[in-house]
Amino acid sequence: MSLRAFHIVFVISVVLLFMLLSYWNYMNWQDIGSDISFSYMLLSLVLALLTVFYGTKFYNRTKQLND
């Protein structure tokens, strides 16, 4: 596995982790009603979107590096 492929798999796994964390905090916010869970949910969503943006930029920049 090339470094580029590993990087893409890693970015996808980080996005999925942030989405899971966001869902988990949403469920905590619904059950407990804590404001910190809502804040963590929003933070996780923002970080997931930023990671998607980073992943697309990385993919477009390294597209010409195919072996």
Contacts in CASP RR format, 6 or more apart in sequence:
PFRMAT RR
TARGET T0000
AUTHOR 0000-0000-0000
METHOD contacts of the structure
MODEL  1
MSLRAFHIVFVISVVLLFMLLSYWNYMNWQDIGSDISFSYMLLSLVLALL
TVFYGTKFYNRTKQLND
1 9 0 8 1.000
2 67 0 8 1.000
4 62 0 8 1.000
4 65 0 8 1.000
7 58 0 8 1.000
8 55 0 8 1.000
8 58 0 8 1.000
8 59 0 8 1.000
11 51 0 8 1.000
11 54 0 8 1.000
11 55 0 8 1.000
11 58 0 8 1.000
14 51 0 8 1.000
15 48 0 8 1.000
15 51 0 8 1.000
15 52 0 8 1.000
18 44 0 8 1.000
18 45 0 8 1.000
18 47 0 8 1.000
18 48 0 8 1.000
18 51 0 8 1.000
19 44 0 8 1.000
19 48 0 8 1.000
21 40 0 8 1.000
21 44 0 8 1.000
22 41 0 8 1.000
22 44 0 8 1.000
22 45 0 8 1.000
22 48 0 8 1.000
25 37 0 8 1.000
25 38 0 8 1.000
25 40 0 8 1.000
25 41 0 8 1.000
25 44 0 8 1.000
26 37 0 8 1.000
26 41 0 8 1.000
28 34 0 8 1.000
28 37 0 8 1.000
29 37 0 8 1.000
29 38 0 8 1.000
29 41 0 8 1.000
END
